[in-house]
Amino acid sequence: MEISKLAARVPIYPLFIAASLLVGWFMPDFYAWTDSDQSRPSPLLWNLPMWSAIASLVFCLALPWLPIAPRKLDDLQRTPMRFSVRALLLLTAGVAIAIPMLAKFPIVLSGIVCIGAFAYLAAFGARHPEHRMAAVTLVACMALPYSWMVGDEDIGNVLFGLMIMLVEMPAFLPTALLSIPLEQYVFDMQWLAVSLNALEIIIGIWIIRLGPKRTIAYLLLVIQMSAVGSLAFYAMCVA
């Protein structure tokens, strides 16, 4: 694997995982530090996420000049995606079945799609060991900013907290934003959150294959989105 000396010395993916866990674990403490409540949010509540987003954007703009090189072997093995006639027929049949299911059982269909996305991610990591750590980091950046939910008394038991952390909460922020033009209550759109979560995973797999720099940029976006969503959910429901 041809990676620059800088990239070899810096454990990029473990740092992402640790940062995601710390953000989630100390979310209640951060909210208490800002001295906010639901009726009177402090300006500090959103200043830190805003400056963090700006810093991430600056870092992403500098990424092309950082000495991080992709695996040469990956470039040789990367092949364009091809669809057979059978695959296209199965895809068409799946869409035809999914449309009426989405109308009648949206949460069931979105759950199946999300489980399929996680299965695809697991299979991707099994087939490509060189991308396994990036795949694990993707899930960590999506879910761990909500780690405060595991020990929260209002959420319930640990297993339930872990389930909603993985399946529904990573896409809470885009779901909340989309609920505004759709004129829907965000907590009535679980199916959309689960579907967007699956889409986030599929996009992540595609970007991981494109190389470490694009992966790092996407992970920064994912952790920012999950962290702000976690803060918003905590402020709305728990604090």
C-alpha positions in Angstrom: 0.0 0.0 0.0 1.5 3.3 -1.1 0.5 5.8 1.5 2.4 9.0 2.4 4.5 9.0 5.5 2.1 11.6 7.1 -1.0 9.5 6.5 0.8 6.4 7.8 1.7 8.2 11.1 -1.7 9.7 11.7 -4.5 7.2 12.6 -7.2 9.1 10.7 -10.0 6.6 11.0 -9.5 5.9 14.8 -9.5 9.6 15.3 -12.8 9.9 13.6 -14.3 7.1 15.8 -12.9 8.7 19.0 -14.2 12.1 18.0 -17.7 10.7 17.2 -17.8 8.9 20.6 -16.7 12.0 22.5 -19.2 14.2 20.8 -22.0 11.9 21.6 -21.0 11.1 25.1 -20.5 14.7 26.2 -23.5 16.1 24.4 -25.6 16.5 27.6 -22.7 18.2 29.3 -22.2 20.6 26.4 -25.9 21.4 26.4 -25.8 22.1 30.2 -22.6 24.2 29.8 -24.4 26.5 27.3 -27.1 27.1 30.0 -29.9 26.5 27.5 -33.4 25.2 27.7 -36.2 24.6 25.2 -37.7 28.1 25.8 -34.4 30.0 25.8 -31.6 28.5 23.7 -28.2 30.0 24.2 -26.3 31.5 21.3 -23.4 29.3 22.3 -25.6 26.3 21.4 -25.1 26.7 17.7 -21.9 28.8 17.6 -19.6 25.8 18.2 -21.3 23.6 15.5 -21.0 26.6 13.1 -17.3 27.1 13.6 -16.7 23.4 13.5 -18.4 23.3 10.1 -16.3 26.2 8.9 -13.1 24.5 10.1 -14.2 21.2 8.3 -14.8 23.1 5.1 -11.4 24.8 5.2 -9.8 21.4 5.9 -11.7 19.8 2.9 -10.5 22.7 0.7 -6.9 21.9 1.7 -7.3 18.1 1.2 -6.1 18.1 -2.4 -2.7 19.3 -1.3 -2.3 17.0 1.7 0.1 14.1 1.3 -2.5 11.3 1.4 -2.3 8.8 -1.4 -4.7 6.1 -2.3 -3.8 2.4 -2.6 -2.3 1.8 -6.1 -3.7 -1.7 -6.0 -7.2 -0.3 -5.6 -6.8 1.8 -8.7 -5.9 -1.2 -10.7 -8.7 -3.4 -9.4 -11.4 -0.7 -9.7 -13.7 -1.7 -12.5 -16.8 0.1 -13.8 -20.1 -1.1 -12.5 -22.0 -3.2 -15.0 -25.6 -4.3 -15.1 -26.8 -7.5 -16.7 -30.2 -8.0 -18.3 -31.2 -10.1 -15.3 -30.1 -7.4 -12.8 -32.1 -4.8 -14.7 -35.2 -7.0 -14.7 -34.8 -7.7 -10.9 -34.4 -3.9 -10.3 -37.5 -3.1 -12.3 -39.5 -5.7 -10.5 -38.2 -4.4 -7.2 -39.2 -0.9 -8.0 -42.7 -2.1 -9.1 -43.2 -3.9 -5.8 -41.7 -1.1 -3.7 -44.1 1.7 -5.0 -47.3 0.2 -3.6 -45.5 -1.0 -0.5 -44.2 2.6 0.1 -47.7 3.9 -0.1 -49.2 1.3 2.3 -46.3 0.2 4.5 -43.6 3.0 4.3 -41.9 2.1 7.6 -41.7 -1.6 6.6 -40.2 -0.9 3.2 -37.8 1.6 4.6 -36.7 -0.8 7.2 -36.0 -3.5 4.6 -34.0 -1.0 2.5 -32.0 0.0 5.5 -31.2 -3.6 6.5 -30.2 -4.2 2.9 -27.9 -1.2 3.0 -26.2 -2.5 6.2 -25.9 -5.9 4.7 -24.3 -4.4 1.6 -21.9 -2.5 3.8 -20.9 -5.6 5.7 -20.4 -7.5 2.4 -18.4 -4.6 1.0 -16.1 -4.7 4.1 -15.7 -8.5 3.8 -14.8 -8.4 0.1 -12.4 -5.4 0.5 -10.3 -5.7 3.6 -8.5 -2.5 2.6 -11.7 -0.5 3.0 -12.9 -2.3 6.2 -11.7 0.4 8.6 -13.3 3.1 6.5 -16.6 1.3 6.5 -16.5 0.8 10.3 -15.7 4.5 10.6 -18.6 5.5 8.5 -21.0 3.7 10.8 -19.3 5.2 13.8 -19.6 8.7 12.5 -23.2 8.2 11.7 -24.3 6.6 15.0 -21.8 7.5 17.8 -22.7 11.2 18.1 -26.0 9.8 19.5 -24.2 7.7 22.1 -25.7 9.7 24.9 -29.0 7.9 24.1 -27.7 4.6 25.4 -27.5 5.7 29.0 -30.4 8.1 29.0 -33.3 7.2 31.2 -35.9 8.8 28.9 -34.9 6.6 26.0 -35.4 3.3 27.7 -33.2 0.2 27.6 -29.8 -0.1 26.0 -30.8 -2.3 23.1 -33.5 0.0 22.0 -31.2 3.0 22.2 -28.6 1.2 20.1 -31.2 0.2 17.5 -32.5 3.7 16.9 -28.9 5.1 17.0 -28.0 2.9 14.0 -31.3 2.8 12.0 -33.1 6.1 12.5 -31.1 8.8 14.2 -28.2 9.4 11.8 -30.6 11.1 9.3 -32.6 13.0 11.9 -31.2 16.4 10.7 -32.1 16.0 7.0 -35.4 14.5 8.0 -36.2 17.5 10.2 -35.2 19.9 7.4 -37.4 18.1 4.8 -40.3 17.9 7.2 -40.6 21.7 7.0 -41.5 22.0 3.3 -43.5 18.8 3.5 -45.5 20.3 6.4 -45.1 17.1 8.4 -44.1 16.5 12.0 -40.6 15.2 12.1 -41.5 12.3 14.5 -44.2 11.1 12.1 -41.6 10.6 9.3 -39.5 7.7 10.7 -39.7 6.0 7.3 -38.0 8.9 5.7 -35.2 9.0 8.3 -34.6 5.3 7.9 -34.6 5.6 4.1 -32.1 8.5 4.2 -30.0 6.5 6.6 -29.8 3.8 4.0 -29.0 6.3 1.3 -26.2 7.8 3.5 -24.6 4.3 3.7 -24.8 3.6 0.0 -23.3 7.0 -0.9 -20.6 6.3 1.7 -19.7 3.0 0.1 -19.4 4.6 -3.3 -17.2 7.4 -1.9 -14.9 5.1 0.0 -14.1 3.4 -3.3 -13.0 6.7 -4.7 -10.1 7.1 -2.4 -9.1 8.3 1.1 -9.3 12.1 0.5 -12.9 11.9 -0.7 -13.7 9.5 2.2 -12.3 11.9 4.7 -14.4 14.8 3.3 -17.5 12.6 3.4 -16.8 11.5 7.0 -16.5 15.1 8.0 -19.9 15.8 6.5 -21.4 12.7 8.1 -20.1 13.5 11.6 -21.2 17.1 11.4 -24.7 16.1 10.3 -25.0 13.6 13.0 -23.6 15.9 15.7 -26.0 18.7 14.9 -28.9 16.3 14.6 -27.9 14.8 18.0 -27.8 18.3 19.5 -31.2 19.2 18.0 -32.8 16.0 19.2 -31.4 16.4 22.7 -32.7 19.9 22.8 -36.2 19.0 21.5 -36.9 15.8 23.4 -34.7 15.4 26.5 -33.4 18.7 27.8 
